[in-house]
Amino acid sequence: MPVELLSPAATLAAPIPTSVSKVDAVRDIAAHHGVEVNPWARNVADIIAGFGPPPWDHAGAPVRVSAAGAGVADRLIAPPYARRMADPVFLNGRPECFPAAGVANAHSPALRMAEVPGGVYLNMAYAPLVLDSSGQRLLTDVSSRYAGLAPWYDMDVAELAAQAHHIDGTAIVLADDIYPLNFCHWLIDALPRLAALGGGLAQVHVLLHQSPTRYQRETLELIGIAADRVHVVEPFAAIRARMLIATSDLADLPHPAFKGAPWALDWLQARLGLRVLATATGGFMPAPADKIYVSRADAPGRRIVNDAELAAYLAGLGYRRVVLGEMPLVEQIATIARASHVVALHGAGLALMALAARRCQLVEIFPHTYGTPAFYVLSAAQGNAYATYVAHDVTPGSRAQVDDCRVDVLDFARCAGHLL
């Protein structure tokens, strides 16, 4: 495949400093060109390409190639997969986050993996760049959507690659354009990339952008990756591995529909859900029978202000109130894995629905101002029943993502009672 050298032009006066994040860099360059863009747009790579080449002779500017070049093995891990999921049940109207056309027809794109002998991983302002062994060829198929910003920064890519810390083993990139990773993105987007490696994970090194949180350490330990094999790559630092592994969803983050893919859910169930449940029950695998109300009382925002009132109503129907953040991770997993019914406000903890048993029903409550269909996808992709309830009494927070809400318990009972 022919390569394209990012050659100089004459439009800007100086590179973007390394203190500027990838999002702000897009804005700065776009502003100079008079282009109004949404830097979170899915086509951000096309937006960056529209800027044209940078105006200086940038030392170490990488050549752009595909994952199939420069001695790199390009492997198909999972083919595209299309299926129809059961429609969600909207108990009191469709939440605004659900498109009017529906999301019941889910399509998971192919997942590919690049095996890069002697490959270099570079953290460019929290955007992952994967380079071949020369340190001068950028593998755009498995790098950040912001990879086109590399020659705009005031950095010498080749020099950074030459100074890279060396790992004499196999390392896989779990960092991506979402920074910092919250629990949902870690469990659903990042962790399943390890499925690309197949069986034994004990000797694998993991590359992150941030010091691992408690839940990151715990999940990695549960699947057999020790703490001394987790490496944090600071901005504008690099690591070279004897074999570097990167997957195509570093460049394209189709969350949430992509992670409803059977390969991801099956891997999570086998590596975390069923394994933790079997350990917690001494090898006995009980049928799901628990009714769980997941409270966000410990959250800094997006809470149900009359949590106690709703919990009392649900307790009368046999529901047990749990606060996941107050439980060890293994207990969280076992709690969801044993559940037959879950009622919860929209929040990252519902990523654990990826580990729910088959035939577990989820009733998800949304403040009318915020939400995503992510947990519908996780539930319906496993054939589980799913319904929504919209809370219209909202107390605005600093932004819509943290708006609190009040649930009209009488109305909730009227709308959802037959499912509870």
Long-range contacts (C-beta under 8 A, 24 or more apart in sequence): 1-65, 1-66, 1-68, 1-69, 3-63, 3-64, 3-65, 3-69, 3-137, 4-63, 4-64, 5-61, 5-63, 6-53, 6-54, 6-58, 6-61, 6-62, 6-63, 6-64, 6-150, 6-151, 7-53, 8-53, 8-54, 8-55, 8-56, 8-57, 8-58, 9-52, 9-53, 9-54, 9-55, 10-55, 11-52, 11-55, 12-54, 12-55, 12-56, 13-55, 14-56, 14-154, 15-54, 15-56, 15-58, 15-152, 15-153, 15-154, 15-155, 16-149, 16-152, 16-153, 16-154, 17-153, 17-154, 18-125, 18-153, 18-154, 18-155, 18-235, 18-236, 20-125, 20-153, 21-125, 21-126, 22-124, 22-125, 22-126, 22-127, 22-144, 22-146, 22-149, 22-177, 25-125, 25-146, 25-149, 25-152, 25-153, 26-146, 26-149, 29-149, 29-152, 42-252, 44-145, 44-146, 45-140, 45-145, 45-146, 45-147, 45-148, 45-251, 48-146, 48-148, 48-149, 49-148, 51-148, 53-151, 54-151, 54-152, 58-151, 59-156, 59-158, 59-159, 60-136, 60-155, 60-156, 60-157, 60-158, 60-159, 60-160, 60-161, 61-150, 61-151, 61-157, 62-129, 62-131, 62-136, 62-137, 62-138, 62-150, 62-151, 62-157, 63-136, 63-137, 63-138, 64-137, 64-138, 64-140, 64-147, 65-132, 65-137, 65-138, 65-139, 65-140, 66-139, 66-140, 66-141, 67-112, 67-114, 67-139, 67-140, 67-141, 67-142, 67-246, 67-248, 68-141, 69-132, 69-137, 69-139, 70-132, 70-133, 70-134, 70-137, 70-139, 71-116, 71-117, 71-132, 71-133, 72-114, 72-115, 72-116, 72-117, 72-119, 72-132, 72-139, 73-114, 73-115, 74-112, 74-113, 74-114, 74-141, 75-112, 75-113, 75-114, 75-115, 75-196, 76-110, 76-111, 76-112, 77-111, 77-112, 77-113, 77-195, 77-196, 77-247, 77-263, 78-108, 78-110, 78-111, 78-261, 78-263, 79-110, 80-107, 80-108, 80-109, 80-110, 81-107, 81-108, 81-261, 81-262, 82-106, 82-107, 82-108, 83-381, 85-260, 85-377, 85-380, 85-381, 86-380, 86-383, 86-385, 86-386, 88-373, 88-376, 88-380, 88-386, 88-387, 88-388, 89-385, 89-386, 89-387, 89-388, 89-419, 90-387, 90-388, 91-363, 91-387, 91-388, 91-389, 91-415, 91-416, 91-419, 92-389, 92-390, 92-411, 92-415, 93-390, 94-388, 95-366, 95-368, 95-371, 95-388, 95-390, 96-368, 96-371, 97-366, 97-370, 97-371, 97-372, 97-373, 98-373, 98-376, 98-388, 99-373, 103-257, 103-373, 103-376, 103-377, 104-380, 106-257, 106-260, 106-377, 106-380, 106-381, 107-257, 108-254, 108-257, 108-258, 108-260, 108-261, 108-262, 109-252, 109-254, 109-258, 110-248, 111-196, 111-247, 111-248, 111-249, 111-261, 111-263, 112-141, 112-142, 112-247, 112-248, 113-142, 113-196, 113-245, 113-246, 113-247, 113-248, 114-139, 114-141, 114-142, 114-245, 114-246, 114-247, 114-248, 115-243, 115-244, 115-245, 116-243, 116-244, 116-245, 116-246, 117-242, 117-243, 117-244, 118-240, 118-241, 118-242, 118-244, 119-240, 119-241, 119-243, 119-244, 119-246, 120-161, 120-164, 120-238, 120-239, 120-240, 120-244, 121-164, 121-171, 121-173, 121-207, 121-233, 121-238, 121-239, 121-240, 121-241, 121-244, 121-246, 122-157, 122-160, 122-161, 122-164, 122-233, 122-236, 122-237, 122-238, 123-175, 123-209, 123-233, 123-234, 123-235, 123-236, 123-237, 123-238, 124-149, 124-150, 124-153, 124-155, 124-235, 124-236, 125-149, 125-153, 125-235, 125-236, 126-175, 126-177, 126-179, 126-209, 126-235, 127-177, 128-173, 128-175, 128-176, 128-177, 128-209, 128-246, 128-250, 129-157, 130-173, 130-244, 130-246, 130-250, 131-157, 131-161, 133-240, 134-161, 135-160, 135-161, 135-162, 135-164, 135-238, 135-240, 136-161, 139-246, 140-251, 141-248, 141-251, 142-173, 142-246, 142-247, 142-248, 142-250, 142-251, 143-246, 143-250, 143-251, 144-176, 144-177, 144-250, 144-251, 145-177, 145-251, 145-252, 145-253, 146-177, 147-251, 153-236, 155-236, 160-236, 160-237, 160-238, 161-238, 161-240, 163-238, 164-237, 164-238, 164-239, 164-240, 165-231, 165-237, 165-238, 165-239, 165-240, 166-239, 166-240, 166-241, 167-205, 167-231, 167-239, 167-240, 167-241, 167-242, 168-242, 169-203, 169-204, 169-205, 169-241, 169-242, 169-243, 170-197, 170-203, 170-204, 170-205, 170-241, 170-242, 170-243, 170-244, 170-245, 171-204, 171-205, 171-206, 171-207, 171-231, 171-239, 171-241, 171-243, 171-244, 171-245, 172-196, 172-197, 172-204, 172-205, 172-206, 172-207, 172-244, 172-245, 172-246, 173-207, 173-244, 173-245, 173-246, 173-247, 173-250, 174-206, 174-207, 174-208, 175-207, 175-208, 175-209, 175-210, 175-233, 176-249, 176-250, 176-253, 177-250, 177-253, 178-253, 179-209, 179-210, 180-209, 180-210, 181-210, 181-216, 182-348, 183-215, 183-348, 183-349, 183-351, 184-348, 184-350, 184-351, 184-374, 185-255, 186-213, 186-215, 186-216, 186-219, 187-219, 187-268, 187-351, 187-352, 187-354, 188-255, 188-256, 188-259, 188-264, 188-351, 188-354, 188-374, 188-378, 189-249, 189-253, 189-255, 189-259, 191-219, 191-223, 191-268, 192-259, 192-263, 192-264, 192-267, 192-268, 193-247, 193-249, 194-223, 194-267, 194-271, 195-263, 195-264, 195-267, 196-245, 196-247, 197-245, 200-224, 201-225, 202-226, 203-229, 204-229, 205-229, 205-230, 205-231, 205-241, 206-230, 206-231, 207-231, 207-233, 207-239, 208-232, 208-233, 209-233, 214-329, 215-329, 218-328, 218-329, 218-330, 219-272, 219-329, 222-271, 222-272, 222-275, 222-276, 222-329, 222-330, 223-271, 223-272, 255-374, 256-372, 256-373, 256-374, 256-375, 256-377, 256-378, 257-377, 259-354, 259-377, 259-378, 260-377, 260-378, 260-380, 260-381, 261-381, 262-381, 264-354, 265-354, 265-378, 265-381, 265-382, 268-354, 268-355, 269-354, 269-355, 272-333, 272-355, 273-333, 273-337, 273-354, 273-355, 273-356, 274-337, 276-330, 276-333, 276-334, 276-337, 276-355, 277-333, 277-334, 277-337, 277-338, 279-330, 280-330, 280-331, 280-334, 281-334, 286-338, 287-357, 288-337, 288-338, 288-339, 288-340, 288-356, 288-357, 288-359, 288-360, 289-338, 289-340, 290-320, 290-335, 290-338, 290-339, 290-340, 290-341, 291-317, 291-318, 291-319, 291-320, 291-339, 291-340, 291-341, 291-420, 292-319, 292-320, 292-322, 292-335, 292-336, 292-339, 292-341, 292-342, 292-343, 292-344, 293-319, 293-320, 293-321, 293-322, 293-342, 293-343, 293-344, 294-322, 294-323, 294-324, 294-342, 294-343, 294-344, 294-345, 294-347, 294-349, 294-350, 295-321, 295-322, 295-323, 296-323, 296-344, 296-345, 296-347, 296-349, 297-323, 298-323, 298-325, 298-326, 299-325, 299-347, 300-402, 301-397, 301-398, 301-401, 301-402, 301-403, 301-404, 302-345, 302-346, 302-347, 302-367, 302-370, 302-397, 302-401, 302-402, 302-403, 302-404, 302-405, 303-345, 303-404, 303-405, 304-345, 304-365, 304-391, 304-404, 304-405, 304-406, 304-407, 305-395, 305-404, 305-405, 305-406, 306-406, 306-407, 306-409, 309-407, 309-409, 310-407, 310-409, 310-412, 313-409, 313-412, 313-413, 314-343, 314-420, 317-420, 319-343, 319-420, 324-349, 324-352, 325-349, 336-360, 341-419, 341-420, 343-416, 343-420, 345-405, 346-370, 346-371, 346-372, 346-375, 350-374, 350-375, 350-378, 351-375, 351-378, 353-378, 353-379, 353-384, 354-378, 354-382, 356-382, 356-384, 358-382, 358-383, 358-384, 359-383, 359-384, 359-385, 360-384, 361-385, 361-386, 361-387, 361-419, 362-386, 362-387, 363-387, 363-388, 363-389, 363-416, 363-419, 363-420, 364-388, 364-389, 365-389, 365-390, 365-391, 365-405, 365-407, 365-412, 366-390, 366-391, 367-391, 367-394, 367-400, 367-403, 367-404, 367-405, 368-392, 368-394, 368-405, 369-394, 369-396, 369-400, 369-403, 370-400, 370-401, 370-403, 385-419, 387-416, 387-419, 389-415, 389-416
